[in-house]
Amino acid sequence: MRYPVPNLVSGEHRETETEVDRSRFLAWICHAPDIAAFEAMLAEARRLHPNASHHCSAFIAGPPGEQTAIGFSDDGEPGGTAGRPMYQVIEGSGLGQVACVVTRYFGGTKLGTGGLARAYAQAVTQALEELPRREVIERTSLQLKLDFAGEADARAWLTGQEIPIEAAEYGADGVVLTVGWPSDLSVDLTALESRLRGRIDLLEA
């Protein structure tokens, strides 16, 4: 499976601001490969904005369509007016491993439930428009056994196919390379076998 995620390093977030009827909405977005990354950003938002009215949130700490590592919170706003609209925006974006926090400073004018839902959704939508992205490729570990003479050619072929080498184990009769094969592609080593004249074995998991 391949899907986009925020192109941000651990601990980094992007922030945008919108204003609706004098209420300020600060939207934070981060890369969230796990729930801990979301919790760290939420804690930082609370630390930097202790006097804000609300810190509403939503996250998907996994691929698009994730059903377990997800969540959203209204943080005191009327039920269903903040966290869920925020979640629906990130879910609809097709992004995975993403979390958002919207910090609100109340401006004195009540927005009503519909107005709140639109404001929180708008804040996240705007933040996503400016968000840098990169692609994540889910991978399966495979072990390839080959002789020493073929290692350099195998490494060159794997690099050309953008297949990472996760580990190398050397023995008396050759080397075993553990590689990260894209899980959405069938395993086809025909080209590599031809290059190495068949001096390669795919080990059983």
One Martini backbone bead per residue (centre of mass of N, CA, C, O) as a GRO file, in nm:
protein
  205
    1MET     BB    1   0.097   0.035   0.021
    2ARG     BB    2   0.020   0.373  -0.086
    3TYR     BB    3   0.079   0.694   0.084
    4PRO     BB    4   0.026   0.997   0.217
    5VAL     BB    5   0.231   1.218   0.416
    6PRO     BB    6   0.371   1.418   0.620
    7ASN     BB    7   0.665   1.625   0.556
    8LEU     BB    8   0.775   1.561   0.871
    9VAL     BB    9   0.943   1.572   1.144
   10SER     BB   10   0.997   1.490   1.445
   11GLY     BB   11   0.823   1.750   1.625
   12GLU     BB   12   0.691   1.871   1.380
   13HIS     BB   13   0.495   2.161   1.268
   14ARG     BB   14   0.207   2.305   1.124
   15GLU     BB   15   0.079   2.651   1.102
   16THR     BB   16  -0.248   2.800   1.106
   17GLU     BB   17  -0.478   3.086   1.050
   18THR     BB   18  -0.809   3.167   1.155
   19GLU     BB   19  -1.110   3.385   1.121
   20VAL     BB   20  -1.427   3.390   1.314
   21ASP     BB   21  -1.589   3.620   1.459
   22ARG     BB   22  -1.308   3.674   1.636
   23SER     BB   23  -1.221   3.390   1.620
   24ARG     BB   24  -0.943   3.189   1.682
   25PHE     BB   25  -0.774   2.947   1.456
   26LEU     BB   26  -0.529   2.704   1.536
   27ALA     BB   27  -0.356   2.495   1.312
   28TRP     BB   28  -0.225   2.173   1.364
   29ILE     BB   29   0.033   1.972   1.197
   30CYS     BB   30   0.134   1.619   1.187
   31HIS     BB   31   0.333   1.350   1.207
   32ALA     BB   32   0.158   1.018   1.284
   33PRO     BB   33   0.275   0.700   1.334
   34ASP     BB   34   0.164   0.761   1.626
   35ILE     BB   35   0.002   0.855   1.913
   36ALA     BB   36   0.242   1.001   2.051
   37ALA     BB   37   0.269   1.231   1.844
   38PHE     BB   38  -0.001   1.358   1.902
   39GLU     BB   39   0.033   1.402   2.212
   40ALA     BB   40   0.275   1.594   2.185
   41MET     BB   41   0.128   1.820   2.030
   42LEU     BB   42  -0.098   1.872   2.231
   43ALA     BB   43   0.088   1.951   2.466
   44GLU     BB   44   0.218   2.193   2.318
   45ALA     BB   45  -0.039   2.356   2.274
   46ARG     BB   46  -0.108   2.383   2.576
   47ARG     BB   47   0.158   2.522   2.660
   48LEU     BB   48   0.143   2.775   2.450
   49HIS     BB   49  -0.202   2.779   2.511
   50PRO     BB   50  -0.341   2.815   2.816
   51ASN     BB   51  -0.582   3.046   2.733
   52ALA     BB   52  -0.747   2.881   2.570
   53SER     BB   53  -1.059   2.746   2.511
   54HIS     BB   54  -0.950   2.524   2.293
   55HIS     BB   55  -0.833   2.167   2.207
   56CYS     BB   56  -0.885   2.029   1.926
   57SER     BB   57  -0.908   1.688   1.771
   58ALA     BB   58  -0.727   1.471   1.526
   59PHE     BB   59  -0.655   1.122   1.413
   60ILE     BB   60  -0.420   0.912   1.202
   61ALA     BB   61  -0.217   0.629   1.310
   62GLY     BB   62  -0.211   0.550   0.987
   63PRO     BB   63  -0.364   0.445   0.737
   64PRO     BB   64  -0.590   0.471   0.527
   65GLY     BB   65  -0.868   0.331   0.704
   66GLU     BB   66  -0.816   0.331   0.981
   67GLN     BB   67  -0.978   0.183   1.293
   68THR     BB   68  -0.794   0.222   1.564
   69ALA     BB   69  -0.570   0.467   1.527
   70ILE     BB   70  -0.806   0.677   1.632
   71GLY     BB   71  -0.934   1.027   1.676
   72PHE     BB   72  -1.153   1.259   1.872
   73SER     BB   73  -1.206   1.609   1.997
   74ASP     BB   74  -1.396   1.880   2.153
   75ASP     BB   75  -1.302   2.013   2.420
   76GLY     BB   76  -1.607   2.147   2.511
   77GLU     BB   77  -1.753   2.145   2.279
   78PRO     BB   78  -2.006   2.076   2.115
   79GLY     BB   79  -2.118   1.796   2.010
   80GLY     BB   80  -1.978   1.751   1.683
   81THR     BB   81  -1.820   2.051   1.615
   82ALA     BB   82  -1.501   1.943   1.583
   83GLY     BB   83  -1.360   1.661   1.574
   84ARG     BB   84  -1.526   1.534   1.344
   85PRO     BB   85  -1.479   1.744   1.120
   86MET     BB   86  -1.175   1.708   1.128
   87TYR     BB   87  -1.168   1.408   1.060
   88GLN     BB   88  -1.315   1.426   0.785
   89VAL     BB   89  -1.091   1.584   0.646
   90ILE     BB   90  -0.852   1.385   0.679
   91GLU     BB   91  -0.995   1.143   0.556
   92GLY     BB   92  -1.056   1.291   0.272
   93SER     BB   93  -0.742   1.341   0.190
   94GLY     BB   94  -0.571   1.049   0.210
   95LEU     BB   95  -0.420   1.055   0.459
   96GLY     BB   96  -0.159   0.947   0.666
   97GLN     BB   97  -0.016   0.996   0.953
   98VAL     BB   98  -0.224   1.215   1.102
   99ALA     BB   99  -0.244   1.533   1.283
  100CYS     BB  100  -0.475   1.751   1.473
  101VAL     BB  101  -0.490   2.090   1.607
  102VAL     BB  102  -0.740   2.317   1.743
  103THR     BB  103  -0.703   2.642   1.851
  104ARG     BB  104  -0.923   2.840   2.056
  105TYR     BB  105  -1.023   3.187   2.051
  106PHE     BB  106  -1.260   3.355   2.189
  107GLY     BB  107  -1.454   3.647   2.049
  108GLY     BB  108  -1.779   3.669   2.167
  109THR     BB  109  -1.910   3.494   1.932
  110LYS     BB  110  -2.151   3.289   1.855
  111LEU     BB  111  -2.172   3.019   1.604
  112GLY     BB  112  -2.284   2.766   1.643
  113THR     BB  113  -2.288   2.450   1.536
  114GLY     BB  114  -2.247   2.499   1.231
  115GLY     BB  115  -2.023   2.714   1.256
  116LEU     BB  116  -1.819   2.540   1.405
  117ALA     BB  117  -1.786   2.311   1.202
  118ARG     BB  118  -1.686   2.495   0.973
  119ALA     BB  119  -1.442   2.622   1.117
  120TYR     BB  120  -1.282   2.362   1.177
  121ALA     BB  121  -1.272   2.256   0.888
  122GLN     BB  122  -1.135   2.506   0.766
  123ALA     BB  123  -0.873   2.498   0.930
  124VAL     BB  124  -0.778   2.221   0.819
  125THR     BB  125  -0.794   2.273   0.517
  126GLN     BB  126  -0.585   2.499   0.512
  127ALA     BB  127  -0.348   2.336   0.632
  128LEU     BB  128  -0.340   2.118   0.402
  129GLU     BB  129  -0.272   2.307   0.159
  130GLU     BB  130   0.033   2.369   0.302
  131LEU     BB  131   0.124   2.068   0.302
  132PRO     BB  132   0.375   1.864   0.306
  133ARG     BB  133   0.458   1.567   0.106
  134ARG     BB  134   0.477   1.203   0.121
  135GLU     BB  135   0.560   0.872   0.046
  136VAL     BB  136   0.433   0.560   0.153
  137ILE     BB  137   0.574   0.223   0.176
  138GLU     BB  138   0.473  -0.078   0.219
  139ARG     BB  139   0.657  -0.359   0.368
  140THR     BB  140   0.830  -0.668   0.301
  141SER     BB  141   1.029  -0.909   0.426
  142LEU     BB  142   1.317  -1.033   0.252
  143GLN     BB  143   1.526  -1.321   0.169
  144LEU     BB  144   1.853  -1.319   0.013
  145LYS     BB  145   2.055  -1.565  -0.137
  146LEU     BB  146   2.413  -1.525  -0.200
  147ASP     BB  147   2.700  -1.475  -0.336
  148PHE     BB  148   2.968  -1.272  -0.319
  149ALA     BB  149   2.984  -1.203  -0.629
  150GLY     BB  150   2.666  -1.089  -0.630
  151GLU     BB  151   2.629  -0.845  -0.436
  152ALA     BB  152   2.681  -0.588  -0.603
  153ASP     BB  153   2.462  -0.642  -0.816
  154ALA     BB  154   2.225  -0.661  -0.620
  155ARG     BB  155   2.250  -0.380  -0.497
  156ALA     BB  156   2.216  -0.224  -0.761
  157TRP     BB  157   1.936  -0.330  -0.835
  158LEU     BB  158   1.786  -0.247  -0.576
  159THR     BB  159   1.844   0.055  -0.602
  160GLY     BB  160   1.701   0.088  -0.882
  161GLN     BB  161   1.416  -0.020  -0.736
  162GLU     BB  162   1.384   0.098  -0.448
  163ILE     BB  163   1.513  -0.134  -0.251
  164PRO     BB  164   1.574  -0.188   0.062
  165ILE     BB  165   1.837  -0.263   0.286
  166GLU     BB  166   1.813  -0.393   0.615
  167ALA     BB  167   2.018  -0.647   0.587
  168ALA     BB  168   2.336  -0.832   0.659
  169GLU     BB  169   2.445  -1.181   0.628
  170TYR     BB  170   2.741  -1.355   0.696
  171GLY     BB  171   2.894  -1.643   0.550
  172ALA     BB  172   3.073  -1.901   0.419
  173ASP     BB  173   2.857  -1.913   0.145
  174GLY     BB  174   2.759  -1.607   0.199
  175VAL     BB  175   2.465  -1.391   0.158
  176VAL     BB  176   2.203  -1.226   0.348
  177LEU     BB  177   1.937  -1.033   0.229
  178THR     BB  178   1.734  -0.785   0.370
  179VAL     BB  179   1.428  -0.676   0.226
  180GLY     BB  180   1.194  -0.411   0.115
  181TRP     BB  181   0.909  -0.510  -0.015
  182PRO     BB  182   0.652  -0.416  -0.183
  183SER     BB  183   0.326  -0.508  -0.089
  184ASP     BB  184   0.191  -0.423  -0.388
  185LEU     BB  185   0.401  -0.636  -0.500
  186SER     BB  186   0.509  -0.880  -0.668
  187VAL     BB  187   0.739  -1.135  -0.662
  188ASP     BB  188   1.013  -1.044  -0.892
  189LEU     BB  189   1.339  -1.202  -0.985
  190THR     BB  190   1.416  -1.234  -1.284
  191ALA     BB  191   1.622  -1.005  -1.339
  192LEU     BB  192   1.820  -1.086  -1.113
  193GLU     BB  193   1.873  -1.376  -1.201
  194SER     BB  194   1.993  -1.297  -1.472
  195ARG     BB  195   2.224  -1.121  -1.362
  196LEU     BB  196   2.323  -1.384  -1.167
  197ARG     BB  197   2.272  -1.660  -1.303
  198GLY     BB  198   2.090  -1.791  -1.053
  199ARG     BB  199   2.257  -1.684  -0.783
  200ILE     BB  200   1.964  -1.723  -0.616
  201ASP     BB  201   1.764  -1.712  -0.306
  202LEU     BB  202   1.446  -1.757  -0.165
  203LEU     BB  203   1.356  -1.739   0.148
  204GLU     BB  204   1.179  -1.855   0.389
  205ALA     BB  205   0.985  -1.717   0.652
   0.00000   0.00000   0.00000
